[in-house]
Amino acid sequence: MKVLITGATGLIGQELVKLCLKKNIAVHYLTTSKSKLEVSENYKGFYWNPEKEAIDKACFNGVDAIIHLAGATISKRWTTSYKKVILSSRRDSTRLLVNSLKGETHHIKQVISASAIGIYPDSLINYYDESFKITKTSFLSEVAKVWEDEVDAFSKLDILVSKIRIGLVLSNKGGALQEMVKPVKFGVGAAFGSGKQWQSWIHLDDLSQMFMHVLTHQLPGVYNGVALNPVTNNELVKVIASVTHKPLFLPNIPQFVMKLILGDMHVLLFESQRVSSKKIEDTGFYFQYHHLQPALEDLL
């Protein structure tokens, strides 16, 4: 088997590359940086530039499935111009893949695309599953909706479409967790706002295995990439403090303070999505980390 991975040098992409190679699945990957092109027996890089609609079509040779993770990071200040980059990077990269395959002979049977639980509305009381009717209620929901709609175009090429709506990814190799841990370690940790907002998290190992599960079982449709037991922001900060053996004594940080510091991006800390993992569990997927405490003990 051979897969083509976009975003292969990112947090999730690097783990997926390792898993694929471990399972003797050959990897082609796309990169916008010519200096990151590598060629080895089961790992080969190809250049693309979605902004300029440029792609080395040799990347599709012998490929059975595409894992599409590419998109500009949302962990950067959301200026008006950068918001456009966040959206266009996902839309344009997906369109380039679809358009490059039109009229071409290929063996691709499945595409698995990343999406985000930010597609669901901010709510303290709702418990979302994949059947929820999506509407654009925020910038993040718009980005995820546009991305998912673009990915659906693969189905017109008789390619099976799978989407994983990713929650808060916990890793010690990068991502949000390291930024959350820093203030706690320095004794200035605190929850945000009311602290009641839900955080639907997942350990990076489980998320990577979930992508492989959807790939090896050729599962179509949408799946939530979250663990079984979401927690509130209050609980998340308390468990971080417990695992790192640090005290928590400061009051919660008001929303207006974080808005002054982060601008529009502050919503990442305050939006609440309580999301179900039942659908992926029902396919036989097994989570290694069901609860937050053991997940953090593994990582911190």
C-alpha positions in Angstrom: 0.0 0.0 0.0 1.1 3.6 -0.7 -0.3 6.8 0.7 0.1 10.5 -0.2 0.2 12.8 2.8 -0.1 16.5 2.8 1.0 18.3 5.9 3.4 15.4 6.6 5.9 17.6 8.5 3.2 18.9 11.0 2.5 17.4 14.4 -0.1 14.9 13.2 1.6 14.3 9.9 5.0 13.3 11.5 3.2 10.6 13.7 1.3 9.3 10.7 4.5 9.0 8.6 6.1 6.9 11.5 3.0 4.7 11.8 2.8 4.1 8.0 6.5 3.2 7.7 6.1 0.9 10.7 3.3 -0.9 9.0 5.2 -1.1 5.7 3.0 1.4 4.0 5.0 3.5 1.6 4.7 7.3 1.9 4.7 10.0 -0.7 4.4 13.5 0.8 3.8 17.0 -0.6 5.8 20.0 0.6 6.0 23.7 -0.3 9.7 23.7 0.6 12.1 22.3 -2.0 14.7 21.9 0.8 12.4 19.4 2.5 12.3 17.0 -0.4 13.7 13.6 0.5 13.9 10.4 -1.5 14.3 7.0 0.2 12.9 3.5 -0.5 9.5 4.1 1.2 9.5 7.8 1.8 9.5 10.3 -1.1 8.8 14.0 -1.2 7.2 16.0 -4.0 6.9 19.8 -4.5 3.7 21.7 -4.6 2.5 25.3 -4.3 -1.3 25.5 -3.9 -1.2 29.4 -4.2 0.3 29.1 -7.7 -1.6 25.9 -8.5 1.6 24.0 -9.0 2.1 20.3 -8.2 4.4 17.5 -9.2 1.8 15.0 -10.5 4.3 12.2 -10.0 3.2 12.3 -6.4 0.1 10.3 -7.3 2.0 7.4 -8.9 1.0 4.1 -7.3 -0.9 5.9 -4.5 -3.9 4.1 -3.0 -5.1 6.8 -0.6 -4.5 10.5 0.3 -4.3 11.8 3.9 -4.9 15.5 3.6 -3.7 17.5 6.7 -2.3 20.6 5.0 -3.5 24.1 6.2 -2.0 27.2 7.7 -1.8 27.1 11.5 -4.6 28.6 13.5 -2.2 29.2 16.4 -1.1 32.6 15.1 -2.6 36.0 15.6 -5.8 36.3 13.4 -5.3 39.5 11.6 -7.8 40.2 8.7 -5.2 39.1 6.2 -4.1 36.0 8.1 -7.7 34.8 8.5 -7.8 34.8 4.7 -4.7 32.6 4.7 -6.2 30.2 7.2 -9.2 29.7 4.9 -7.5 29.8 1.5 -4.7 27.4 2.4 -7.3 24.7 3.1 -9.6 25.5 0.2 -6.8 26.0 -2.4 -4.8 22.9 -1.4 -7.9 20.7 -1.6 -9.0 22.1 -5.0 -5.5 21.6 -6.4 -5.5 17.9 -5.4 -9.0 17.4 -6.9 -8.3 19.3 -10.1 -4.9 17.5 -10.6 -6.7 14.1 -10.6 -9.5 15.1 -13.0 -9.1 13.2 -16.3 -5.9 11.4 -15.0 -5.5 7.6 -14.6 -4.9 6.8 -11.0 -5.4 4.1 -8.3 -6.6 6.3 -5.5 -9.5 4.7 -3.7 -9.9 7.0 -0.6 -9.1 10.4 0.7 -9.0 11.1 4.5 -9.1 14.8 5.3 -8.6 16.6 8.6 -11.3 18.9 9.8 -12.0 20.4 13.2 -14.6 20.2 16.0 -14.7 24.0 15.7 -17.3 23.3 13.0 -19.8 22.8 15.9 -21.4 25.8 17.5 -20.1 27.2 20.9 -22.3 25.6 23.6 -22.1 24.6 27.2 -25.0 22.2 27.1 -25.1 20.5 23.6 -23.4 17.1 23.1 -22.5 17.0 19.4 -22.3 13.9 17.2 -21.5 13.7 13.5 -25.2 13.9 12.5 -25.5 17.6 13.7 -26.6 19.9 10.9 -23.7 22.2 10.3 -24.2 26.0 9.8 -21.5 28.7 9.8 -21.7 30.2 13.3 -18.1 31.5 13.7 -14.9 32.0 11.8 -13.7 28.5 12.7 -16.9 26.8 11.7 -16.7 28.6 8.4 -13.2 27.4 7.8 -14.1 23.8 8.7 -17.3 23.9 6.6 -15.5 25.3 3.5 -12.8 22.6 3.9 -15.2 19.7 4.2 -17.3 21.0 1.3 -14.2 21.1 -0.9 -13.1 17.6 0.2 -16.5 16.3 -0.9 -15.5 17.0 -4.5 -13.3 13.9 -4.4 -16.5 11.8 -4.4 -17.2 13.0 -8.0 -14.0 11.2 -9.0 -15.3 7.9 -7.4 -12.9 8.3 -4.5 -14.2 7.4 -1.0 -14.3 10.5 1.2 -13.6 10.3 5.0 -13.2 13.3 7.3 -11.9 13.4 10.9 -13.0 16.4 13.0 -10.1 16.9 15.3 -10.4 18.2 18.9 -7.7 19.5 21.2 -4.6 17.4 20.4 -2.5 16.6 23.4 1.2 16.0 22.6 4.6 16.6 24.2 6.0 17.3 20.8 4.2 20.6 20.1 0.7 22.0 19.9 -1.5 23.6 22.5 -0.6 21.5 25.5 2.9 22.9 25.9 1.5 26.4 26.0 -1.1 25.4 28.6 1.5 23.8 30.8 4.0 26.7 30.9 2.0 29.1 33.1 1.0 26.2 35.5 4.7 25.2 35.8 5.6 28.8 36.7 2.9 28.9 39.3 0.6 31.3 37.4 -1.8 28.9 35.9 -5.5 29.5 35.8 -8.6 28.5 33.9 -10.2 30.9 31.3 -13.4 32.8 31.8 -16.0 30.7 33.7 -13.9 27.6 33.2 -17.1 25.8 32.3 -16.4 25.6 28.6 -15.9 22.0 27.3 -12.6 20.8 25.9 -12.9 17.7 23.7 -9.4 16.4 23.8 -7.5 13.5 22.2 -4.0 12.1 22.8 -1.9 12.3 19.7 -1.2 8.6 19.7 -5.0 7.8 19.6 -5.6 10.4 16.9 -2.8 8.9 14.7 -4.2 5.4 15.2 -7.7 6.7 14.3 -6.5 7.9 10.9 -4.9 4.5 10.4 -8.1 2.7 11.4 -10.2 4.8 8.9 -7.6 4.0 6.3 -7.2 0.3 6.8 -10.9 -0.3 7.1 -11.8 2.1 4.3 -14.4 3.8 6.5 -16.4 6.5 4.7 -18.0 9.6 6.2 -17.3 11.9 9.1 -15.8 10.9 12.5 -15.1 13.0 15.5 -11.4 12.9 16.5 -11.9 13.2 20.2 -11.5 10.9 23.3 -14.4 9.4 25.2 -14.5 11.8 28.1 -14.4 15.6 27.4 -13.5 17.8 30.4 -14.2 21.4 31.3 -11.5 24.0 31.1 -11.5 24.1 34.9 -10.8 20.4 35.1 -8.2 20.5 32.4 -6.1 23.1 34.3 -6.6 21.3 37.6 -5.3 18.0 36.1 -2.3 19.7 34.5 -1.5 21.2 37.9 -2.0 17.8 39.6 0.2 16.0 37.1 3.0 18.6 37.3 2.7 18.9 41.1 2.0 22.6 41.0 -0.5 24.7 43.1 -3.4 26.5 41.6 -4.4 29.6 43.5 -5.0 32.4 41.0 -8.6 33.4 39.9 -9.8 32.5 36.5 -8.6 34.8 33.7 -11.4 37.1 32.3 -12.2 36.8 28.6 -11.5 40.5 27.9 -7.9 40.2 29.1 -7.2 37.4 26.7 -8.9 39.3 23.9 -6.5 42.2 24.5 -3.5 39.8 24.4 -4.6 37.5 21.6 -7.1 39.4 19.5 -9.8 37.4 17.7 -7.7 34.2 18.3 -8.8 34.3 22.0 -12.0 32.4 21.0 -9.8 29.2 20.9 -9.7 29.3 24.7 -13.3 30.2 25.4 -15.4 28.3 22.8 -17.1 25.2 24.2 -17.7 22.0 22.2 -18.7 18.8 24.0 -18.2 16.2 21.3 -19.1 12.5 21.1 -16.7 9.7 20.0 -19.3 7.0 19.8 -19.4 6.7 16.0 -15.7 5.8 15.7 -16.0 3.5 18.7 -18.9 1.6 17.0 -16.5 0.8 14.1 -14.3 -1.2 16.5 -11.8 1.5 17.2 -10.1 1.2 20.6 -8.8 4.3 22.5 -5.7 3.8 24.5 -6.4 7.0 26.6 -10.0 7.2 27.8 -9.4 9.7 30.6 -7.4 13.0 30.8 -5.3 12.1 33.8 -3.5 9.1 32.3 -3.1 10.9 29.0 -1.3 13.8 30.7 0.7 11.5 32.9 2.0 9.9 29.7 2.9 13.2 28.2 4.2 15.4 31.0 
